[in-house]
Amino acid sequence: MGNAVVQSIHVHPVKALRGVSPRTAVVEPWGLAGDRRWTLIDDGGTVVTQRESPRLALAAAEPLAGGGIRLSAPGRQPLTVEVPEPSGTVLVDVFRTKVEAVPAAAAAHDWFSAYLGTGVRLVHMDDPALRRPVDPEYARPGETVSFADGFPLLVTTTASLEALNSLTADGPHAHEGPLPMNRFRPNLVVAGTEPWAEDDWIRISVGDVVFRAAKPSARCVVTTTDQDTAARGREPLYTLARHRRRDGKVLFGLNLVPVTPGTVGVGDPVRVLERASDEARAAEGR
């Protein structure tokens, strides 16, 4: 890990849409600043993602000063959306967790509904410190998260992707590979590790910011969606199911929770402060 560094940073202002790759990002308690503060919901209030609408992969959201966003998508004129005034909220179902959010202006609802061909609304999380706690099974008191799937940040490593692509190349769907990292929609991509080294991490630092590992990331059908065409295939879930299955879940990447605030940047050193093997060796010594 002596040479491990941040290779890239990714912020997705709207859940399920393309985002941006800044050189630096502020780490807030609930994730990278501006990451997944917006999401789409259907008429029943349930979050809409690439699971249901793969074409969201082709839409993009660019963050603007003050928290607003500029939307773009094939066949649609770009649209600027300002942060809505918190004059009222709607109840959002985020994977069976109820969260309050503030609806955007009607123009944003119309823009997305026309693009997807079905009625959806765009909503904004006004106060991540209060709105949505991290899964209590893995959380510490007071920890919260934005509209991310479950945890403030997701980290992946280039070495693990290379290992996965090697396994895919030996399987029945080799023609689908090699897969790019954007299939996994991470926040931080780390280079310079051994393959699957992240399985062992308990606490890491990125530059001066400390994170704790909450749990490995269980992957879903979104990873089979080509982020450039919205077409679906079989990989990487087929190969992950053969080689990276645990407790009925297929795993790639690691969910993180910030322990300290700060700023992370491309090129920052990544250090392992505590690892599972350290705990195992300590237990053996007792």
C-alpha positions in Angstrom: 0.0 0.0 0.0 3.0 2.3 0.1 2.3 3.4 -3.5 -1.5 3.6 -3.3 -3.0 6.9 -4.5 -6.3 8.3 -5.5 -6.5 7.9 -9.3 -9.9 9.6 -9.8 -12.8 11.2 -7.9 -16.4 11.1 -9.0 -19.4 13.1 -7.9 -22.9 12.4 -9.1 -25.2 15.3 -8.3 -28.3 13.4 -9.3 -28.6 9.7 -8.3 -28.4 7.4 -11.4 -27.2 10.2 -13.8 -23.7 10.8 -15.1 -21.6 13.1 -12.9 -18.3 14.9 -13.0 -14.7 14.0 -12.1 -13.2 16.9 -10.2 -9.5 17.0 -9.2 -10.5 17.7 -5.6 -13.7 17.2 -3.5 -14.8 18.3 0.0 -15.7 15.4 2.3 -18.8 16.0 4.3 -20.1 13.6 7.0 -22.7 12.2 4.5 -20.4 12.0 1.5 -18.6 14.1 -1.1 -20.0 17.6 -1.3 -22.8 17.7 -3.8 -22.9 13.9 -4.4 -26.4 12.4 -4.8 -28.3 15.3 -3.2 -30.9 15.0 -6.0 -32.9 12.0 -7.1 -35.9 11.1 -9.3 -39.1 9.6 -7.9 -42.1 8.0 -9.5 -45.7 8.9 -8.9 -45.7 6.8 -5.8 -42.7 8.4 -4.3 -40.2 5.6 -4.9 -36.7 6.4 -6.1 -36.1 5.8 -9.8 -32.6 4.6 -10.8 -30.9 2.8 -13.7 -32.4 -0.4 -12.3 -35.7 0.6 -13.8 -34.6 3.1 -16.4 -31.2 2.3 -18.0 -31.5 5.4 -20.2 -30.6 7.5 -17.1 -27.0 6.5 -17.8 -27.1 8.8 -20.8 -28.3 11.8 -18.9 -25.9 14.1 -17.1 -25.9 16.5 -14.2 -23.3 19.2 -13.8 -23.1 20.9 -10.4 -23.5 24.7 -10.2 -22.5 27.2 -7.6 -25.0 27.2 -4.7 -26.1 23.6 -5.2 -28.0 23.9 -8.4 -27.5 21.6 -11.4 -27.4 21.8 -15.2 -29.1 18.8 -16.9 -28.4 17.4 -20.3 -29.6 14.3 -22.2 -29.9 13.1 -25.7 -32.8 14.8 -27.6 -33.4 17.3 -24.8 -32.4 21.0 -24.5 -30.2 21.6 -21.4 -32.0 22.7 -18.3 -30.7 24.6 -15.3 -32.4 23.7 -12.0 -31.9 25.8 -8.9 -32.1 24.5 -5.4 -35.8 24.6 -4.4 -37.0 26.6 -1.4 -37.8 24.3 1.5 -41.4 25.4 1.7 -42.7 21.8 1.7 -41.5 18.3 1.4 -42.6 15.0 -0.1 -42.0 11.5 1.3 -39.5 9.5 -0.7 -39.1 5.7 -0.5 -35.3 5.0 -0.8 -35.1 1.2 -0.7 -37.8 0.9 1.9 -36.6 3.8 4.0 -38.8 6.9 4.1 -37.0 10.2 3.6 -38.3 13.7 3.3 -37.1 15.7 0.3 -38.0 19.0 -1.4 -39.6 18.9 -4.9 -37.8 20.8 -7.7 -39.5 23.2 -10.0 -42.2 21.8 -12.3 -39.9 22.3 -15.4 -37.5 19.7 -14.0 -40.4 17.2 -13.6 -41.5 17.8 -17.2 -38.0 17.6 -18.6 -37.3 14.2 -17.1 -40.8 12.8 -17.8 -40.4 13.7 -21.4 -37.0 12.1 -21.6 -38.0 8.8 -19.9 -41.5 8.7 -21.4 -43.1 8.3 -17.9 -44.1 10.5 -15.1 -41.3 11.3 -12.6 -40.4 14.1 -10.3 -37.0 15.5 -9.3 -36.4 16.1 -5.6 -33.6 17.6 -3.5 -32.3 16.6 -0.1 -32.1 19.9 1.7 -30.4 18.8 5.0 -28.5 15.5 4.8 -27.5 15.9 8.5 -31.1 15.2 9.5 -32.9 13.4 6.7 -31.6 9.9 6.3 -29.5 7.8 8.7 -27.0 5.2 7.6 -28.3 1.6 7.9 -28.3 1.0 11.6 -26.8 -2.4 11.3 -23.6 -0.8 10.1 -23.9 2.8 11.5 -22.6 4.6 14.5 -24.9 7.1 16.2 -25.6 10.2 14.2 -24.2 9.0 10.9 -26.3 10.1 7.9 -26.2 9.7 4.1 -27.5 11.4 1.0 -29.5 9.6 -1.7 -26.6 7.2 -2.3 -27.6 3.5 -2.2 -26.7 3.1 1.5 -23.4 4.7 2.6 -21.6 8.1 2.2 -18.8 6.9 -0.2 -17.9 4.0 -2.4 -14.2 3.2 -3.1 -12.9 0.8 -5.7 -9.4 -0.2 -6.8 -8.0 -0.5 -10.3 -6.2 -3.7 -9.3 -9.5 -5.4 -8.4 -11.0 -4.3 -11.7 -8.1 -5.7 -13.6 -8.5 -9.0 -11.7 -12.2 -9.1 -12.4 -11.6 -8.4 -16.1 -9.1 -11.2 -16.2 -11.7 -13.6 -14.8 -14.3 -12.3 -17.2 -11.9 -12.9 -20.2 -11.8 -16.6 -19.2 -15.6 -17.0 -19.0 -18.5 -17.4 -21.5 -19.1 -13.6 -21.8 -15.6 -12.6 -22.6 -16.9 -10.5 -25.5 -18.4 -8.1 -23.0 -15.1 -7.2 -21.5 -12.9 -5.5 -20.5 -15.3 -3.5 -18.4 -14.6 0.2 -17.4 -14.7 1.4 -13.8 -17.8 3.5 -14.5 -19.9 0.4 -14.4 -19.5 0.6 -10.6 -20.2 4.3 -10.2 -17.6 4.8 -7.4 -16.7 8.0 -5.6 -13.0 7.2 -5.2 -10.8 5.1 -7.4 -7.5 3.9 -5.9 -4.5 2.7 -7.9 -1.4 1.0 -6.5 -2.9 -1.8 -4.4 -3.0 -5.6 -4.7 -6.2 -7.1 -6.2 -8.9 -7.3 -3.6 -6.8 -5.6 -1.0 -9.8 -3.5 0.0 -11.5 -6.6 1.5 -9.1 -6.3 4.4 -9.5 -2.6 5.2 -11.1 -1.4 8.4 -9.8 2.2 8.5 -8.0 4.1 5.9 -6.8 7.7 5.3 -6.9 9.5 2.0 -4.6 12.5 2.4 -5.6 13.8 5.8 -9.1 12.5 5.8 -9.9 9.3 7.7 -12.6 6.8 6.7 -13.9 3.7 8.3 -15.1 0.7 6.2 -18.8 0.0 6.8 -19.2 -3.1 4.6 -18.3 -4.5 1.1 -20.5 -3.2 -1.6 -23.2 -5.6 -2.9 -23.7 -5.1 -6.6 -26.9 -5.0 -8.6 -28.1 -5.0 -12.2 -26.9 -1.4 -12.7 -23.4 -2.8 -13.2 -24.5 -4.6 -16.3 -25.6 -1.4 -17.9 -23.2 0.2 -20.4 -22.9 3.7 -19.2 -22.2 5.0 -22.8 -25.1 3.2 -24.6 -27.5 2.1 -21.8 -27.4 -1.4 -23.2 -27.5 -4.3 -20.8 -25.4 -7.4 -20.7 -24.5 -10.3 -18.3 -21.3 -9.0 -16.9 -19.9 -8.3 -14.4 -22.6 -10.0 -12.3 -22.1 -13.4 -13.9 -18.4 -13.4 -13.1 -18.8 -11.8 -9.7 -21.4 -14.5 -8.8 -18.8 -17.2 -9.6 -15.9 -15.6 -7.8 -17.1 -12.9 -5.4 -20.2 -14.2 -3.7 -20.7 -13.9 0.0 -23.9 -14.5 2.0 -25.9 -14.5 -1.2 -24.5 -11.2 -2.4 -22.0 -10.4 -5.1 -19.3 -7.9 -4.1 -17.1 -5.3 -5.7 -15.8 -2.2 -3.9 -16.0 -1.0 -0.3 -18.5 1.3 1.4 -16.9 4.1 3.5 -18.1 6.4 6.2 -16.0 9.6 6.9 -14.5 9.8 10.4 -13.0 13.2 9.9 -13.9 16.0 7.5 -11.5 17.5 4.9 -10.7 17.6 1.3 -9.4 14.7 -0.9 -7.6 15.1 -4.2 -6.3 13.1 -7.2 -2.9 11.9 -6.3 -3.5 11.8 -2.5 -1.8 8.9 -0.8 -4.1 6.2 0.5 -2.9 4.5 3.7 -4.4 1.6 5.6 -4.6 2.5 9.3 -6.3 -0.7 10.4 -7.0 -3.9 8.6 -8.9 -7.1 9.5 -5.8 -9.2 9.4 -4.3 -7.0 12.1 -7.3 -7.9 14.3 -6.9 -11.6 13.5 -3.3 -11.6 14.4 -3.9 -9.7 17.7 -6.6 -12.2 18.6 -4.3 -15.2 17.9 -1.7 -13.5 20.2 -4.0 -13.3 23.2 
